[in-house]
Amino acid sequence: MWADHDVQAHTTGTKRLHHPIVGDLTLDYQVLTVQDDPEQTLVLYTPEPGSPSAEALGMLAGWTSTSTTETLTPERTPGPPD
């Protein structure tokens, strides 16, 4: 029976995720295939501009944008807000 089941791939949609620090995220996604290699795919996740999810992702991105010349010590390591 399973062999006859024709499952269609979803190439666009909305995904809800939970991040342990910033909480719930709602992201739109789009799946792109590589024309020369259909076994490869690229999935793009984007938040609605101005949404709480966009703000949460911006906060996470800010934690990764430290200067490459700056050495982080445990006291200076970015972390979640108090």
Residue pairs with C-beta under 8 A, 6 or more apart in sequence:
9 31
10 31
11 30
11 31
12 28
12 29
12 30
12 31
13 28
13 29
14 26
14 27
14 28
14 29
15 26
15 27
15 28
15 29
15 45
16 24
16 25
16 26
16 27
17 24
17 25
17 27
18 24
18 25
19 25
19 56
19 60
21 60
21 80
22 56
22 57
22 59
22 60
23 56
24 53
25 47
25 53
25 56
25 57
26 47
26 48
26 51
26 53
27 45
27 46
27 47
27 53
28 45
28 46
28 47
28 48
29 43
29 44
29 45
29 46
30 43
30 44
30 46
31 41
31 42
31 43
32 41
32 42
32 43
32 44
33 40
33 41
33 42
34 40
34 41
34 42
47 53
47 54
47 56
47 57
48 54
62 78
63 78
63 79
66 72
66 78
72 78
